[in-house]
Amino acid sequence: MAGKELQYGPCGLFCGACGAEDCAGCREPPVDDTISNCKFKNCSRDKKIEFCCFCGEYPCKELLERMNDKLPYHLTQKPNLEYIKKNGKEKWLWVQRKEWTCKTCGARIKWYQKNCSCGQLLNAWDPLAIKILAYQFLLNSNTSKMLSFASWWIGL
Protein backbone atom coordinates (compact mmCIF):
# COMPACT_ATOMS: atom_id res chain seq x y z
CA MET A 1 0.00 0.00 0.00
CA ALA A 2 2.42 2.57 -1.21
CA GLY A 3 1.76 6.22 -0.54
CA LYS A 4 0.76 6.10 3.10
CA GLU A 5 3.72 5.07 5.23
CA LEU A 6 1.89 5.55 8.53
CA GLN A 7 -1.47 4.07 7.63
CA TYR A 8 -3.44 5.10 10.68
CA GLY A 9 -4.70 8.06 12.61
CA PRO A 10 -4.72 8.42 16.39
CA CYS A 11 -8.52 8.36 16.18
CA GLY A 12 -8.55 4.77 14.94
CA LEU A 13 -9.05 5.38 11.24
CA PHE A 14 -7.15 3.12 8.86
CA CYS A 15 -5.73 5.61 6.35
CA GLY A 16 -4.51 2.80 4.12
CA ALA A 17 -8.07 2.51 2.76
CA CYS A 18 -8.47 6.22 2.02
CA GLY A 19 -8.72 7.09 -1.64
CA ALA A 20 -6.85 10.40 -1.40
CA GLU A 21 -3.72 9.86 -3.47
CA ASP A 22 -2.08 13.18 -2.57
CA CYS A 23 -2.18 12.52 1.17
CA ALA A 24 0.26 10.40 3.17
CA GLY A 25 -2.07 10.16 6.17
CA CYS A 26 -2.49 12.55 9.05
CA ARG A 27 0.91 11.74 10.56
CA GLU A 28 2.97 12.62 7.47
CA PRO A 29 3.28 15.75 5.34
CA PRO A 30 1.73 17.14 3.25
CA VAL A 31 -1.40 17.76 5.27
CA ASP A 32 -4.31 20.00 4.38
CA ASP A 33 -6.05 22.45 6.74
CA THR A 34 -8.55 19.82 7.92
CA ILE A 35 -5.74 17.52 9.03
CA SER A 36 -3.59 20.36 10.39
CA ASN A 37 -6.47 21.42 12.62
CA CYS A 38 -7.56 17.90 13.61
CA LYS A 39 -8.22 17.79 17.35
CA PHE A 40 -7.30 14.09 17.57
CA LYS A 41 -4.02 14.49 15.73
CA ASN A 42 -2.98 17.52 17.78
CA CYS A 43 -4.23 16.18 21.12
CA SER A 44 -2.44 12.84 20.71
CA ARG A 45 0.74 14.66 19.73
CA ASP A 46 0.50 16.95 22.77
CA LYS A 47 -0.19 14.03 25.12
CA LYS A 48 2.50 11.90 23.45
CA ILE A 49 0.14 8.98 22.83
CA GLU A 50 -0.17 7.06 19.60
CA PHE A 51 -3.91 6.37 19.77
CA CYS A 52 -6.86 8.05 21.48
CA CYS A 53 -7.70 4.77 23.25
CA PHE A 54 -4.59 5.24 25.42
CA CYS A 55 -5.79 8.60 26.73
CA GLY A 56 -7.21 8.95 30.23
CA GLU A 57 -10.14 10.88 28.73
CA TYR A 58 -11.01 8.20 26.15
CA PRO A 59 -13.49 8.48 24.65
CA CYS A 60 -13.73 12.26 24.76
CA LYS A 61 -16.90 14.09 23.73
CA GLU A 62 -15.50 15.07 20.33
CA LEU A 63 -14.44 11.51 19.51
CA LEU A 64 -17.82 10.11 20.56
CA GLU A 65 -19.57 12.64 18.33
CA ARG A 66 -17.38 11.66 15.40
CA MET A 67 -17.84 7.93 16.01
CA ASN A 68 -21.60 8.43 15.95
CA ASP A 69 -21.93 10.74 12.94
CA LYS A 70 -23.01 7.81 10.70
CA LEU A 71 -20.23 8.15 8.11
CA PRO A 72 -19.30 4.53 7.42
CA TYR A 73 -15.57 4.97 7.88
CA HIS A 74 -16.13 6.78 11.20
CA LEU A 75 -18.18 3.80 12.39
CA THR A 76 -14.96 1.78 12.29
CA GLN A 77 -13.19 3.98 14.83
CA LYS A 78 -14.60 2.47 18.04
CA PRO A 79 -14.05 -1.17 17.09
CA ASN A 80 -10.61 -0.26 15.73
CA LEU A 81 -9.56 1.52 18.91
CA GLU A 82 -10.91 -1.29 21.11
CA TYR A 83 -9.06 -3.84 18.99
CA ILE A 84 -5.85 -1.82 19.27
CA LYS A 85 -6.22 -1.63 23.07
CA LYS A 86 -6.72 -5.38 23.30
CA ASN A 87 -4.33 -6.67 20.62
CA GLY A 88 -1.85 -3.90 19.80
CA LYS A 89 -1.12 -1.74 16.78
CA GLU A 90 0.86 -4.26 14.73
CA LYS A 91 -1.81 -6.97 14.85
CA TRP A 92 -4.51 -4.39 14.05
CA LEU A 93 -2.51 -3.08 11.07
CA TRP A 94 -2.07 -6.64 9.80
CA VAL A 95 -5.84 -7.24 10.07
CA GLN A 96 -6.60 -3.92 8.36
CA ARG A 97 -4.21 -4.55 5.48
CA LYS A 98 -5.77 -7.96 4.97
CA GLU A 99 -9.30 -6.55 5.17
CA TRP A 100 -8.54 -3.77 2.68
CA THR A 101 -6.91 -6.02 0.06
CA CYS A 102 -8.86 -7.68 -2.74
CA LYS A 103 -9.07 -11.42 -2.03
CA THR A 104 -9.01 -12.13 -5.78
CA CYS A 105 -6.11 -10.07 -7.12
CA GLY A 106 -4.37 -8.55 -4.06
CA ALA A 107 -5.04 -4.92 -5.07
CA ARG A 108 -5.59 -2.24 -2.45
CA ILE A 109 -9.27 -1.57 -1.70
CA LYS A 110 -10.46 1.93 -0.82
CA TRP A 111 -13.36 3.20 1.25
CA TYR A 112 -16.63 3.25 -0.71
CA GLN A 113 -15.14 1.19 -3.55
CA LYS A 114 -17.85 -1.11 -4.94
CA ASN A 115 -15.74 -3.08 -7.43
CA CYS A 116 -12.06 -3.94 -7.62
CA SER A 117 -10.12 -3.17 -10.79
CA CYS A 118 -10.11 -6.96 -11.43
CA GLY A 119 -13.93 -6.90 -11.51
CA GLN A 120 -14.45 -8.47 -8.07
CA LEU A 121 -17.60 -7.13 -6.36
CA LEU A 122 -16.69 -5.64 -2.97
CA ASN A 123 -18.90 -5.32 0.10
CA ALA A 124 -16.71 -2.97 2.15
CA TRP A 125 -19.57 -0.74 3.28
CA ASP A 126 -22.42 -3.19 3.25
CA PRO A 127 -24.28 -2.38 6.53
CA LEU A 128 -24.79 -6.09 7.23
CA ALA A 129 -21.06 -6.75 6.83
CA ILE A 130 -20.27 -3.93 9.27
CA LYS A 131 -22.71 -5.34 11.84
CA ILE A 132 -21.23 -8.84 11.42
CA LEU A 133 -17.77 -7.44 12.14
CA ALA A 134 -19.14 -5.71 15.23
CA TYR A 135 -20.76 -8.96 16.39
CA GLN A 136 -17.48 -10.83 15.93
CA PHE A 137 -15.77 -8.16 18.03
CA LEU A 138 -18.41 -8.56 20.75
CA LEU A 139 -17.82 -12.30 20.92
CA ASN A 140 -14.21 -11.63 21.89
CA SER A 141 -14.98 -8.97 24.54
CA ASN A 142 -15.78 -9.10 28.23
CA THR A 143 -19.36 -8.55 29.42
CA SER A 144 -19.15 -4.86 30.39
CA LYS A 145 -17.46 -3.96 27.11
CA MET A 146 -20.04 -6.05 25.24
CA LEU A 147 -22.92 -4.15 26.82
CA SER A 148 -21.52 -0.69 26.15
CA PHE A 149 -20.42 -1.63 22.65
CA ALA A 150 -23.75 -3.30 21.87
CA SER A 151 -25.69 -0.24 23.00
CA TRP A 152 -23.47 1.92 20.80
CA TRP A 153 -24.09 -0.29 17.75
CA ILE A 154 -27.83 -0.47 18.32
CA GLY A 155 -27.91 3.27 17.65
CA LEU A 156 -26.92 2.70 14.00
RANORHU-V480682 format. One record per backbone hydrogen bond with DSSP energy under -1.0 kcal/mol. NH is the residue of the N-H (numbers start at 1). CO is the residue of the C=O. If there is no record, write none. Layout:
nh = [NH	NH]
co = [CO	CO]
//
This chain:
nh = [4	9	12	16	17	18	28	36	37	38	42	43	44	45	46	47	49	52	54	55	58	64	65	66	67	68	69	74	75	77	80	81	82	83	84	85	86	87	88	92	93	94	95	96	97	98	99	100	101	102	106	109	111	113	116	119	122	126	130	131	132	133	134	135	136	137	138	139	140	141	146	147	148	149	150	151	152	153	154	156]
co = [1	13	9	7	14	15	25	32	33	35	38	39	40	41	42	43	44	10	51	52	55	60	61	62	63	64	66	71	71	74	76	77	78	79	80	81	82	83	84	88	89	90	91	92	93	94	95	96	98	107	102	100	17	110	120	116	114	123	126	127	128	129	130	131	132	133	134	135	137	138	142	143	144	145	146	147	148	149	150	153]
//
